[in-house]
């Protein structure tokens, strides 16, 4: 709860007190295949729901596309080219006020290979 105080003719808002500050566990998940990514996100959300945590997300972030153009042959035939692309799908999950048991359960979670996870406390 924020406190409102008046100072002369101005209204001043006070910040949050120490007891009201919320911690947030921000989980950022990346993978090349969207199906594997969605399965991993579902597994994380199921684990968080078992510990009755407040979950925000999953929020789909923009897909990162890396494109490469390569000549098919060396030196000549510039018009003969191949194009390749790599897509990196991303999701964001916020868990509000995680407890120690939830964090331990998330660290012991076994996810498929090819899924990259970044966890930050905010």
BELCORMO-V371000 format. One record per residue. PHI is phi in degrees with one decimal (none if undefined). OMEGA is omega in degrees with one decimal (999 if undefined). D_LAST is the distance of its C-alpha to the last C-alpha in Angstrom with 2 decimals. Layout:
# BELCORMO-V371000
{{PHI & OMEGA & D_LAST} {PHI & OMEGA & D_LAST}}
This chain:
# BELCORMO-V371000
{{none & 177.7 & 19.27} {-95.0 & -179.7 & 19.84} {-95.5 & 179.1 & 23.07} {-114.8 & 178.2 & 25.60} {-127.5 & 177.3 & 28.24} {-104.9 & -179.9 & 31.19} {-127.6 & -175.5 & 32.39} {69.4 & 177.4 & 35.80} {-106.2 & 179.7 & 35.57} {-106.5 & 175.4 & 31.82} {-101.2 & -177.2 & 29.05} {-117.4 & 177.5 & 25.99} {-100.1 & 176.0 & 22.69} {-91.2 & 179.6 & 20.80} {-74.0 & 179.2 & 16.99} {-72.0 & 176.1 & 15.28} {-83.8 & -176.7 & 16.48} {-59.1 & -176.4 & 14.77} {-73.5 & -176.6 & 15.80} {-95.0 & -178.3 & 14.39} {-69.1 & -179.9 & 10.71} {-107.5 & 174.0 & 8.78} {-94.6 & -178.8 & 6.03} {-133.0 & 175.4 & 5.06} {-98.4 & -177.8 & 6.28} {-102.1 & -178.7 & 6.95} {-110.3 & 179.3 & 10.49} {-113.9 & -173.9 & 12.67} {-116.5 & -179.9 & 16.32} {-131.5 & 176.8 & 19.30} {-159.0 & 178.5 & 23.00} {-81.5 & -179.7 & 26.43} {-109.2 & -175.6 & 27.81} {-70.8 & -179.2 & 26.42} {-67.2 & 177.9 & 28.13} {-64.4 & 179.1 & 26.59} {-63.8 & -179.2 & 23.13} {-66.1 & 176.4 & 23.76} {-64.9 & 179.0 & 25.10} {-66.4 & 178.5 & 22.03} {-63.0 & 179.1 & 19.75} {-63.5 & 179.2 & 22.24} {-64.9 & 178.7 & 22.17} {-66.1 & -179.0 & 18.38} {-67.1 & 177.1 & 18.69} {-62.1 & 178.3 & 21.78} {-64.5 & 179.8 & 20.14} {-67.0 & 178.9 & 17.34} {-68.4 & 177.4 & 20.19} {-61.9 & 179.9 & 22.18} {-97.2 & 176.1 & 19.72} {53.8 & 178.7 & 19.59} {-91.5 & 175.9 & 15.89} {-87.0 & -174.0 & 14.86} {-113.4 & 172.8 & 14.35} {-114.0 & 178.7 & 13.73} {125.0 & 6.4 & 15.66} {-75.7 & 179.4 & 16.92} {-101.8 & 178.0 & 16.80} {-74.5 & 176.6 & 19.34} {-94.8 & -178.8 & 18.56} {-59.4 & 178.9 & 21.67} {-74.1 & 179.6 & 23.79} {-87.4 & -177.4 & 24.24} {-115.1 & 175.9 & 28.02} {-110.2 & -178.6 & 29.70} {-111.2 & 179.7 & 33.46} {-129.8 & 175.6 & 36.15} {-116.4 & -174.2 & 39.83} {-130.7 & 173.5 & 42.36} {-69.3 & 179.9 & 46.14} {-73.5 & 179.7 & 48.08} {-126.5 & -178.8 & 50.71} {-87.4 & 171.6 & 51.07} {67.2 & -174.0 & 52.74} {-115.9 & -178.2 & 54.37} {61.0 & -177.7 & 53.67} {-66.5 & -178.2 & 50.78} {-76.4 & 178.9 & 50.77} {-91.9 & -177.8 & 50.02} {-130.4 & 173.4 & 46.24} {-117.5 & 178.6 & 43.63} {-120.8 & 179.7 & 40.18} {-125.9 & 175.1 & 37.20} {-144.6 & 174.9 & 33.63} {-118.3 & 178.4 & 30.46} {-110.2 & 177.5 & 27.95} {-114.6 & 179.7 & 24.32} {-88.7 & -175.6 & 22.84} {-134.7 & 174.2 & 19.08} {-137.0 & 179.6 & 17.04} {-129.2 & 178.0 & 13.47} {-127.8 & 174.3 & 12.42} {-111.3 & 175.4 & 9.62} {-116.2 & -175.5 & 10.18} {-88.6 & 179.3 & 9.66} {48.7 & 178.8 & 10.20} {-73.2 & 175.9 & 11.27} {-96.8 & -174.5 & 14.08} {-65.8 & -179.5 & 15.40} {-66.0 & 178.7 & 18.12} {-66.4 & 179.9 & 16.03} {-63.1 & 178.2 & 14.01} {-65.5 & 179.0 & 17.49} {-65.3 & 179.4 & 19.05} {-70.5 & 179.0 & 16.68} {-72.7 & 179.6 & 17.39} {-86.8 & -178.5 & 21.08} {-70.5 & 178.3 & 21.21} {-101.1 & -178.5 & 23.84} {-109.4 & -178.5 & 23.37} {-64.6 & 178.7 & 26.14} {-69.8 & -177.9 & 26.59} {93.4 & 178.5 & 25.59} {-109.8 & -179.2 & 22.12} {-104.9 & -176.7 & 19.28} {-123.5 & 172.4 & 15.81} {-116.4 & -179.7 & 12.58} {-118.2 & 179.1 & 9.76} {-133.5 & 172.8 & 6.29} {-96.8 & 179.9 & 3.79} {-122.6 & 999 & 0.00}}
